[in-house]
Amino acid sequence: MLPPLTRGLARGGTSPARLRIMTGLALASAAALLVTVVRVADRGPELEKPTGDVVRVGVVEGQSVSGYLRSSRGELAALLPSSGSPAAGETWALVSLTAYLAPDKLQAVLEGTPVAQVYARAPLEGLRTPVVKIPVYRMPQDVVAGMLNAALARDQEQADYRKLADELEGDGVNEIRLRRAYDNAAQTAASEAAAYRAHCACVFAAVVRAAPGVLEALAGRPEVRVVDPAPEVRRLDRTEFRPVLPEQTTTVPEDDESSRAAVPSRSESVAPVTPAPLPSSSGAAVTSASPDGPAVGSGPSAPAVQESAAVPSAPPPSAGPDVPSTAPGASRGASGR
């Protein structure tokens, strides 16, 4: 296109110097366009962003525990061939236990059912401790490894709180209150660390995958409180599991300000030191779209009911008279299944 353009400009009486300037500008524009095209082509296709809502499985704050148990049993019964519905294949399910169990007791309870992850909490008297999610491939080795990781995390929390308490200056009302809160949080973290290190009876729920008939047999075991099937779950990393705690018998309580520690609480996920393929209690692999990497700070499958608890994360020392309270563990806006 450039030669016709220059000839047209020449016929219009444009000077040679001006022609050279305009030709240079045209060449520079063409070069810039070429560089832009090459850079865009170099990027390759855009990565697909995850779409779809997060699936929530389990009980939520304010929901009746008896109602949740009844509806879960009805959903499982509807998947059985005797219900007249088409035969269902393997499905994910949330298993809530009747009591807290130690790692060496889990294998017998969940035997024959591939396990993806378990939920644990140190049930300390009078304290709301956070729920920990532990991915599982080998039972009970990965549960023990997850507990040791949780103990190390609590050791670090204890050290952090001690340091924050030591750094507080002054003897005013606010400083005394905050120092006491840090001391209490450090003591709680130390107690949790000791419990996990001793392989405590702390596991109260598991996520499994099996056919409805296997889930029905699992639900009949005395240690199992309820099996909540979730055929709608396609990806564990797009699912929030919220198991019911063994001590919850009436209604899952809303966040109770009086039962919290004086500083904000934290929940977490703990993965074994060496991530393993997902998952199985019997050695058989189970296909899932969830990531195989460490679960610490990972996606939505971490939350469980009442994850906010008495092991708090520290606010800045400049906190005012009313020290902030913990954030709720379960979404208030989410409806129970």
C-alpha positions in Angstrom: 0.0 0.0 0.0 3.0 2.4 0.6 4.0 3.0 -3.1 0.6 4.1 -4.3 0.3 6.3 -1.2 3.6 8.0 -1.9 2.7 8.5 -5.6 -0.6 10.0 -4.6 1.1 12.4 -2.2 3.6 13.4 -4.9 0.9 14.3 -7.4 -0.6 16.5 -4.6 2.6 18.5 -4.5 4.0 17.1 -1.3 7.7 17.7 -0.9 10.2 14.8 -0.9 11.2 15.6 2.7 7.6 15.3 3.9 7.2 12.1 1.9 10.2 10.6 3.7 8.7 11.6 7.1 5.3 10.1 6.3 6.8 7.0 4.9 8.9 6.5 8.1 5.8 7.0 10.2 3.9 4.4 8.2 6.8 1.9 8.5 7.0 2.4 12.2 3.3 1.9 12.6 3.5 -1.3 10.6 6.4 -2.6 12.8 4.5 -1.8 16.0 1.4 -3.7 14.7 3.6 -6.7 13.8 5.1 -6.8 17.3 1.7 -6.6 18.9 0.4 -9.5 16.8 3.5 -11.7 17.6 3.1 -11.0 21.3 -0.6 -11.9 21.3 0.1 -15.1 19.3 2.9 -15.9 21.7 0.6 -16.0 24.8 -1.3 -19.0 23.6 -4.9 -19.7 24.5 -6.2 -18.2 27.8 -6.6 -20.6 30.6 -10.1 -21.6 31.4 -11.4 -20.1 34.6 -13.4 -22.4 36.9 -17.1 -21.9 36.6 -20.0 -23.0 38.5 -21.1 -22.6 42.1 -19.6 -24.3 45.1 -21.6 -27.3 46.2 -22.2 -27.4 50.0 -22.8 -30.8 51.6 -23.7 -31.2 55.3 -25.4 -29.2 58.0 -25.3 -25.5 58.4 -25.8 -23.1 61.3 -29.3 -22.9 62.5 -30.4 -26.2 61.0 -32.0 -28.9 63.0 -29.7 -31.9 63.5 -32.5 -34.4 63.5 -33.9 -32.9 60.3 -30.5 -33.2 58.6 -30.1 -36.8 59.7 -33.6 -37.7 58.5 -33.2 -36.0 55.1 -29.7 -37.7 54.6 -31.1 -41.1 55.3 -34.0 -40.5 52.9 -31.6 -39.4 50.1 -29.5 -42.5 50.6 -32.6 -44.7 50.5 -33.7 -43.1 47.3 -30.4 -44.2 45.6 -30.9 -47.8 46.4 -32.2 -50.2 43.7 -35.1 -51.2 45.9 -36.4 -47.7 45.7 -37.4 -48.2 42.1 -35.1 -45.5 40.8 -32.4 -46.4 38.1 -29.3 -48.0 39.5 -26.9 -45.3 40.7 -23.1 -45.6 40.3 -20.5 -44.6 42.8 -21.1 -41.3 44.5 -19.3 -39.1 47.0 -20.7 -39.0 50.5 -20.1 -37.3 53.8 -19.9 -39.7 56.7 -20.5 -38.3 60.2 -19.4 -40.5 63.2 -21.2 -40.9 66.5 -18.0 -40.1 68.5 -14.4 -38.8 68.0 -12.1 -41.7 67.0 -8.4 -42.2 67.1 -6.6 -42.9 63.8 -6.1 -46.6 64.6 -9.9 -47.1 65.1 -10.8 -45.6 61.7 -9.7 -48.3 59.4 -12.1 -50.9 60.9 -15.1 -48.4 60.8 -14.5 -47.3 57.2 -13.2 -50.6 55.9 -14.2 -51.4 52.3 -14.9 -47.8 51.5 -12.4 -45.6 49.6 -11.7 -42.5 51.7 -10.7 -39.1 50.3 -10.3 -37.0 53.5 -11.2 -37.0 57.1 -12.1 -34.2 59.5 -10.6 -33.8 63.0 -10.9 -31.5 66.0 -9.3 -31.6 69.4 -12.3 -31.8 71.7 -11.0 -29.8 74.6 -13.4 -29.2 77.5 -15.1 -25.8 77.3 -13.2 -24.7 74.2 -14.2 -24.3 70.5 -11.3 -25.6 68.6 -11.0 -25.5 64.8 -11.8 -28.3 62.5 -8.9 -29.7 60.5 -9.2 -31.4 57.1 -6.7 -34.2 56.4 -6.5 -35.7 52.9 -6.1 -39.5 53.0 -4.7 -42.1 50.7 -3.3 -44.6 53.2 -5.2 -45.4 56.4 -4.2 -44.7 59.1 -0.7 -43.4 58.1 -1.9 -40.2 56.4 -4.3 -39.4 59.3 -1.3 -39.7 61.8 0.8 -37.5 59.5 -1.9 -34.9 59.2 -2.2 -34.8 63.0 1.5 -34.3 63.4 1.3 -31.4 60.9 -1.5 -29.9 62.9 0.6 -30.2 66.0 3.5 -28.3 64.3 1.1 -25.6 63.2 -0.2 -25.2 66.8 3.4 -25.1 68.1 4.0 -22.1 65.8 0.8 -20.5 66.9 1.8 -20.8 70.5 5.1 -19.2 69.8 3.5 -16.4 67.9 1.1 -15.6 70.7 3.8 -15.7 73.3 5.8 -13.2 71.3 2.8 -10.9 70.8 2.1 -10.9 74.5 5.8 -10.1 75.3 5.8 -7.2 72.8 2.8 -5.5 74.5 3.8 -2.4 76.4 1.9 -0.7 79.2 -0.4 -1.8 81.9 -3.6 -0.2 80.8 -6.9 -2.0 80.7 -6.7 -2.7 77.0 -3.1 -4.0 77.2 -4.0 -6.3 80.2 -7.1 -7.7 78.3 -5.1 -8.3 75.1 -2.2 -9.9 77.0 -4.6 -12.2 78.8 -6.2 -13.2 75.4 -2.8 -14.0 73.9 -1.9 -16.1 76.9 -5.2 -18.0 76.7 -4.7 -18.6 73.0 -1.2 -19.8 73.5 -2.3 -22.3 76.2 -5.1 -23.6 73.9 -2.7 -24.0 71.0 -0.3 -25.9 73.3 -3.1 -28.3 74.5 -4.2 -28.9 70.9 -0.6 -29.7 69.8 -0.2 -32.2 72.7 -3.5 -33.9 71.7 -2.6 -34.2 68.0 0.9 -35.4 68.8 -0.6 -38.1 71.0 -2.8 -39.3 68.1 -5.9 -38.2 70.0 -9.4 -39.5 69.5 -10.2 -36.4 67.3 -11.6 -37.7 63.9 -15.3 -37.3 63.6 -16.1 -37.4 59.9 -14.9 -38.6 56.5 -15.5 -38.1 52.8 -15.9 -41.3 50.9 -16.8 -42.6 47.5 -18.8 -45.8 46.9 -21.9 -47.3 45.4 -25.2 -46.8 47.2 -25.3 -50.4 48.5 -21.8 -50.0 50.1 -22.9 -46.7 51.6 -26.0 -48.3 53.0 -23.9 -51.0 54.7 -21.5 -48.3 56.0 -24.5 -46.4 57.5 -25.5 -49.5 59.4 -22.3 -49.7 61.5 -22.7 -48.6 65.1 -19.9 -46.0 64.9 -21.5 -44.2 62.0 -24.1 -41.6 62.8 -25.2 -40.8 59.2 -24.1 -41.1 55.6 -25.0 -38.1 53.5 -24.8 -39.0 49.8 -23.9 -36.2 47.4 -24.4 -37.4 43.8 -24.3 -33.8 42.7 -20.6 -33.5 43.6 -18.3 -33.7 40.6 -15.2 -32.0 41.9 -13.9 -32.0 45.5 -12.2 -28.7 45.0 -15.6 -27.1 44.3 -17.3 -28.7 47.3 -17.6 -27.6 50.9 -18.2 -30.4 53.3 -19.8 -29.5 56.7 -20.1 -32.6 58.9 -22.1 -32.5 62.1 -20.1 -32.7 65.3 -20.8 -35.7 67.6 -21.9 -33.5 70.5 -24.5 -31.6 68.3 -27.9 -33.2 68.9 -30.5 -30.4 68.6 -29.8 -27.4 66.4 -26.4 -26.4 64.9 -25.8 -23.2 66.9 -25.3 -19.8 65.4 -22.0 -18.1 66.3 -22.1 -17.5 70.0 -20.0 -14.5 71.0 -19.8 -15.7 74.6 -18.3 -19.0 73.7 -15.4 -17.6 71.6 -12.0 -16.6 72.6 -11.3 -12.9 72.9 -9.2 -12.8 69.7 -10.2 -13.9 66.2 -10.2 -17.6 65.4 -8.8 -19.6 62.5 -9.5 -22.8 60.6 -7.1 -24.7 58.5 -6.5 -27.8 56.4 -3.5 -30.0 57.0 -2.1 -32.4 54.3 0.4 -35.2 54.8 4.0 -34.2 54.4 4.2 -36.0 51.1 1.1 -35.6 49.0 -0.3 -38.8 47.7 -2.8 -39.7 45.0 -6.4 -39.3 46.0 -7.7 -41.4 47.8 -8.3 -44.8 49.4 -8.5 -46.6 52.7 -8.0 -49.9 50.9 -5.3 -49.0 48.5 -7.6 -48.6 45.4 -7.3 -45.3 43.6 -10.4 -43.1 43.2 -10.6 -40.7 40.3 -11.3 -37.1 41.2 -10.9 -33.7 39.6 -9.6 -32.3 42.9 -5.9 -31.3 43.0 -3.4 -33.8 44.3 -1.2 -31.2 45.9 -1.0 -30.1 49.6 -4.3 -29.0 51.0 -3.1 -26.3 53.3 -5.0 -23.2 52.5 -6.7 -25.0 49.6 -10.1 -24.7 48.0 -13.6 -24.9 49.2 -13.6 -28.5 50.5 -11.8 -27.3 53.7 -14.7 -25.7 55.6 -16.7 -27.7 58.1 -19.3 -26.6 60.5 -18.0 -24.6 63.4 -14.5 -24.2 62.0 -14.2 -20.9 63.9 -12.9 -21.8 67.3 -10.7 -21.0 70.3 -7.3 -21.3 68.5 -7.1 -17.7 67.3 -5.1 -15.7 64.9 -3.8 -12.6 66.5 -5.0 -9.0 65.8 -2.5 -6.2 65.7 -1.3 -5.0 69.1 -3.0 -1.7 68.5 -6.5 -3.2 68.8 -9.0 -1.1 70.6 -11.1 -1.8 73.7 -13.4 -4.2 71.9 -11.1 -6.9 70.5 -12.6 -8.3 67.3 -14.4 -11.6 67.4 -14.0 -14.6 65.1 -15.6 -14.9 61.7 -18.2 -17.6 61.3 -17.0 -20.9 59.9 -20.1 -21.8 57.9 -21.8 -19.5 55.4 -25.0 -18.1 56.9 -26.5 -17.7 53.5 -26.0 -21.3 52.5 -29.0 -23.6 52.7 -28.6 -27.1 54.2 -29.1 -30.2 52.1 
